[in-house]
Amino acid sequence: MSISAKQVKELRDATGVGMMDCKEALKEADGDFDEAVSILRKKGQEVASDRAAKEADEGLVVTALSDDASVGAIVEVNCETDFVARNDEFQEFANRVAELALTERPSDLDALKALTYEDDATVEDELVALTGKIGEKLAVRRVDLLESDDGRIISYIHPGSKLGVLVDVEGDGDLEEAGRDVAMQIAALDPIAVTRDEVPEEVTEEEREVAREAALNEGKPEHVIDQIVDGKLDRFYEDNVLLEQAFVKDSSVSVQEMIDDAGLSVNRFTRYALGD
């Protein structure tokens, strides 16, 4: 049967699929709009299945904040190539998923994928459909929510959207400006905890054992081993604990000194680097 340009355009507007694919789907469906939509969805599933074994190492890290900045969401959405990561549809999908995570607050990744994306389609359905349109493996890899009790959540996305940070700060100072400095610090130096008390015990013990073994291998006297180990552990904390790190904008002061001067405190943070 003859398929009109108007029918193709309507299907294109509804699905976002290319004109030729829409025309072929309408032909296969004998002009039935709903059947054509179903055909295009099945095609997306076939493409997703074909690409399942591919590596999706590129993509975007995106965030979304509530109007009062009390809650933030961060998600990582993956694709196969950086070219697709710059695709408008892919970026729109990633940002929409972050907004859904913010408003619906899913308990985990599976719950996020089960959320309604549009009409009767879930996030997972839209992911499959978009895979069919773009022709690459796509994935929503992880999601986190950060909520502030008495302060605000600051969001920082590094240029290129491959690295993002949410940080919970509070205090009487300029939370936005100083909080952004803290977020950029976290992005740049990748601390493992806010304070040394929050460093996992297994990490501390591993560093202690490495330092002890190195001192013994260097032939240091037994009576100074503990002192050497404590010194190396202090240096590890200075490099890896946020408040003890040298401030990236002024290495003459620590982050602790910077936030004290700025009148704020840091409660917690989440850092996503693409592929971590």
LOVEXBA-590866 format. One record per residue (C-alpha): x, y, z; residue number from 1; residue in three letters. Coordinates in steps of 0.2 Angstrom, whole numbers, padded with zeros to 4 digits. Layout:
# residues N
R       u       v       w     i    aa
R       X       Y       Z   NUM   ALA
...
//
This chain:
# residues 276
R       u       v       w     i    aa
R    0000    0000    0000     1   MET
R    0005    0018   -0002     2   SER
R    0012    0027    0013     3   ILE
R    0011    0046    0014     4   SER
R    0024    0058    0019     5   ALA
R    0012    0064    0033     6   LYS
R    0011    0046    0040     7   GLN
R    0030    0044    0040     8   VAL
R    0032    0061    0048     9   LYS
R    0019    0057    0062    10   GLU
R    0028    0041    0066    11   LEU
R    0045    0050    0066    12   ARG
R    0038    0063    0078    13   ASP
R    0031    0050    0089    14   ALA
R    0047    0039    0090    15   THR
R    0062    0049    0084    16   GLY
R    0067    0035    0073    17   VAL
R    0074    0039    0055    18   GLY
R    0062    0043    0041    19   MET
R    0067    0028    0031    20   MET
R    0065    0016    0045    21   ASP
R    0048    0024    0049    22   CYS
R    0043    0021    0031    23   LYS
R    0048    0003    0031    24   GLU
R    0039    0000    0047    25   ALA
R    0023    0008    0041    26   LEU
R    0024   -0003    0025    27   LYS
R    0027   -0019    0035    28   GLU
R    0012   -0014    0046    29   ALA
R    0001   -0010    0031    30   ASP
R   -0001    0008    0037    31   GLY
R   -0006    0003    0055    32   ASP
R    0002    0017    0066    33   PHE
R    0002    0007    0083    34   ASP
R    0009   -0009    0074    35   GLU
R    0022    0001    0066    36   ALA
R    0027    0008    0083    37   VAL
R    0028   -0010    0089    38   SER
R    0039   -0015    0074    39   ILE
R    0051   -0001    0078    40   LEU
R    0052   -0006    0096    41   ARG
R    0056   -0024    0092    42   LYS
R    0069   -0018    0080    43   LYS
R    0077   -0009    0095    44   GLY
R    0077   -0024    0105    45   GLN
R    0086   -0034    0091    46   GLU
R    0099   -0021    0090    47   VAL
R    0101   -0021    0109    48   ALA
R    0103   -0040    0108    49   SER
R    0116   -0039    0094    50   ASP
R    0126   -0026    0104    51   ARG
R    0125   -0034    0121    52   ALA
R    0143   -0041    0120    53   ALA
R    0150   -0024    0115    54   LYS
R    0160   -0013    0127    55   GLU
R    0151    0003    0132    56   ALA
R    0165    0013    0140    57   ASP
R    0160    0031    0134    58   GLU
R    0145    0041    0140    59   GLY
R    0140    0055    0152    60   LEU
R    0140    0058    0170    61   VAL
R    0125    0070    0174    62   VAL
R    0117    0077    0190    63   THR
R    0100    0085    0194    64   ALA
R    0096    0096    0210    65   LEU
R    0080    0099    0218    66   SER
R    0074    0118    0218    67   ASP
R    0080    0120    0236    68   ASP
R    0096    0111    0233    69   ALA
R    0092    0099    0248    70   SER
R    0093    0083    0236    71   VAL
R    0104    0079    0222    72   GLY
R    0105    0064    0210    73   ALA
R    0119    0058    0200    74   ILE
R    0119    0045    0186    75   VAL
R    0131    0037    0174    76   GLU
R    0124    0033    0156    77   VAL
R    0136    0024    0144    78   ASN
R    0138    0021    0126    79   CYS
R    0151    0014    0114    80   GLU
R    0159    0030    0107    81   THR
R    0162    0048    0112    82   ASP
R    0153    0053    0096    83   PHE
R    0137    0046    0103    84   VAL
R    0140    0054    0120    85   ALA
R    0139    0071    0111    86   ARG
R    0122    0066    0102    87   ASN
R    0108    0077    0107    88   ASP
R    0096    0063    0110    89   GLU
R    0108    0053    0120    90   PHE
R    0111    0069    0131    91   GLN
R    0093    0072    0133    92   GLU
R    0090    0054    0138    93   PHE
R    0104    0055    0151    94   ALA
R    0097    0071    0159    95   ASN
R    0079    0065    0159    96   ARG
R    0085    0049    0168    97   VAL
R    0094    0060    0181    98   ALA
R    0078    0071    0184    99   GLU
R    0068    0055    0186   100   LEU
R    0080    0049    0199   101   ALA
R    0079    0065    0208   102   LEU
R    0060    0066    0208   103   THR
R    0056    0048    0211   104   GLU
R    0071    0043    0222   105   ARG
R    0072    0025    0216   106   PRO
R    0080    0013    0229   107   SER
R    0093    0006    0217   108   ASP
R    0097    0004    0198   109   LEU
R    0084   -0009    0195   110   ASP
R    0071    0003    0202   111   ALA
R    0077    0017    0192   112   LEU
R    0076    0007    0176   113   LYS
R    0058    0002    0180   114   ALA
R    0052    0020    0182   115   LEU
R    0040    0027    0169   116   THR
R    0050    0037    0156   117   TYR
R    0035    0042    0145   118   GLU
R    0018    0036    0142   119   ASP
R    0018    0017    0145   120   ASP
R    0037    0016    0142   121   ALA
R    0049    0013    0156   122   THR
R    0067    0019    0157   123   VAL
R    0073    0002    0151   124   GLU
R    0061    0002    0137   125   ASP
R    0067    0019    0131   126   GLU
R    0085    0013    0133   127   LEU
R    0081   -0001    0121   128   VAL
R    0072    0010    0109   129   ALA
R    0086    0023    0109   130   LEU
R    0098    0008    0106   131   THR
R    0088    0004    0090   132   GLY
R    0089    0022    0084   133   LYS
R    0107    0025    0088   134   ILE
R    0114    0008    0084   135   GLY
R    0126    0007    0099   136   GLU
R    0125   -0002    0115   137   LYS
R    0118    0010    0128   138   LEU
R    0117    0007    0147   139   ALA
R    0112    0016    0163   140   VAL
R    0126    0010    0174   141   ARG
R    0124    0017    0191   142   ARG
R    0114    0030    0201   143   VAL
R    0115    0038    0218   144   ASP
R    0105    0051    0228   145   LEU
R    0113    0063    0241   146   LEU
R    0101    0072    0253   147   GLU
R    0106    0086    0265   148   SER
R    0098    0088    0282   149   ASP
R    0103    0106    0286   150   ASP
R    0113    0112    0272   151   GLY
R    0113    0111    0253   152   ARG
R    0119    0099    0239   153   ILE
R    0132    0107    0228   154   ILE
R    0134    0099    0210   155   SER
R    0149    0100    0199   156   TYR
R    0151    0093    0182   157   ILE
R    0169    0094    0174   158   HIS
R    0169    0100    0156   159   PRO
R    0166    0085    0145   160   GLY
R    0153    0077    0157   161   SER
R    0164    0062    0161   162   LYS
R    0167    0067    0179   163   LEU
R    0154    0073    0192   164   GLY
R    0152    0077    0210   165   VAL
R    0139    0080    0223   166   LEU
R    0144    0086    0240   167   VAL
R    0133    0090    0255   168   ASP
R    0139    0106    0264   169   VAL
R    0132    0117    0278   170   GLU
R    0136    0132    0288   171   GLY
R    0134    0151    0289   172   ASP
R    0146    0156    0275   173   GLY
R    0144    0156    0256   174   ASP
R    0139    0138    0253   175   LEU
R    0137    0140    0234   176   GLU
R    0155    0147    0231   177   GLU
R    0165    0138    0244   178   ALA
R    0155    0122    0241   179   GLY
R    0159    0123    0223   180   ARG
R    0178    0124    0228   181   ASP
R    0175    0109    0238   182   VAL
R    0167    0100    0224   183   ALA
R    0181    0104    0212   184   MET
R    0194    0098    0225   185   GLN
R    0185    0081    0226   186   ILE
R    0184    0080    0207   187   ALA
R    0203    0084    0205   188   ALA
R    0211    0074    0219   189   LEU
R    0198    0060    0222   190   ASP
R    0198    0059    0241   191   PRO
R    0192    0042    0248   192   ILE
R    0183    0050    0264   193   ALA
R    0179    0067    0272   194   VAL
R    0189    0063    0288   195   THR
R    0202    0050    0292   196   ARG
R    0189    0042    0304   197   ASP
R    0179    0038    0289   198   GLU
R    0192    0029    0280   199   VAL
R    0188    0010    0280   200   PRO
R    0197    0000    0293   201   GLU
R    0203   -0012    0279   202   GLU
R    0211    0002    0269   203   VAL
R    0220    0009    0284   204   THR
R    0226   -0009    0289   205   GLU
R    0232   -0012    0271   206   GLU
R    0242    0004    0271   207   GLU
R    0249    0001    0288   208   ARG
R    0255   -0017    0282   209   GLU
R    0263   -0010    0266   210   VAL
R    0272    0004    0276   211   ALA
R    0278   -0009    0289   212   ARG
R    0285   -0021    0276   213   GLU
R    0294   -0007    0266   214   ALA
R    0302   -0001    0282   215   ALA
R    0308   -0019    0286   216   LEU
R    0314   -0022    0269   217   ASN
R    0324   -0006    0270   218   GLU
R    0333   -0013    0286   219   GLY
R    0326   -0001    0298   220   LYS
R    0328   -0005    0317   221   PRO
R    0313   -0013    0325   222   GLU
R    0312    0000    0338   223   HIS
R    0308    0014    0325   224   VAL
R    0296    0004    0314   225   ILE
R    0280    0010    0322   226   ASP
R    0285    0028    0321   227   GLN
R    0289    0026    0303   228   ILE
R    0273    0017    0299   229   VAL
R    0263    0031    0308   230   ASP
R    0272    0044    0298   231   GLY
R    0268    0036    0282   232   LYS
R    0250    0033    0287   233   LEU
R    0249    0052    0291   234   ASP
R    0255    0056    0273   235   ARG
R    0243    0044    0266   236   PHE
R    0229    0053    0275   237   TYR
R    0235    0070    0269   238   GLU
R    0235    0064    0251   239   ASP
R    0218    0054    0252   240   ASN
R    0207    0062    0266   241   VAL
R    0197    0077    0259   242   LEU
R    0199    0089    0274   243   LEU
R    0218    0085    0276   244   GLU
R    0222    0088    0257   245   GLN
R    0231    0103    0252   246   ALA
R    0218    0115    0244   247   PHE
R    0220    0114    0225   248   VAL
R    0218    0133    0223   249   LYS
R    0230    0137    0237   250   ASP
R    0242    0123    0242   251   SER
R    0248    0133    0257   252   SER
R    0232    0129    0267   253   VAL
R    0222    0113    0269   254   SER
R    0204    0110    0264   255   VAL
R    0200    0110    0282   256   GLN
R    0208    0128    0284   257   GLU
R    0199    0134    0269   258   MET
R    0182    0128    0274   259   ILE
R    0185    0135    0292   260   ASP
R    0188    0152    0284   261   ASP
R    0173    0151    0273   262   ALA
R    0162    0146    0287   263   GLY
R    0155    0129    0281   264   LEU
R    0157    0111    0285   265   SER
R    0157    0096    0274   266   VAL
R    0146    0081    0278   267   ASN
R    0148    0069    0263   268   ARG
R    0151    0067    0245   269   PHE
R    0148    0056    0230   270   THR
R    0161    0056    0215   271   ARG
R    0158    0048    0198   272   TYR
R    0171    0046    0185   273   ALA
R    0166    0038    0169   274   LEU
R    0170    0020    0169   275   GLY
R    0176    0019    0188   276   ASP
//
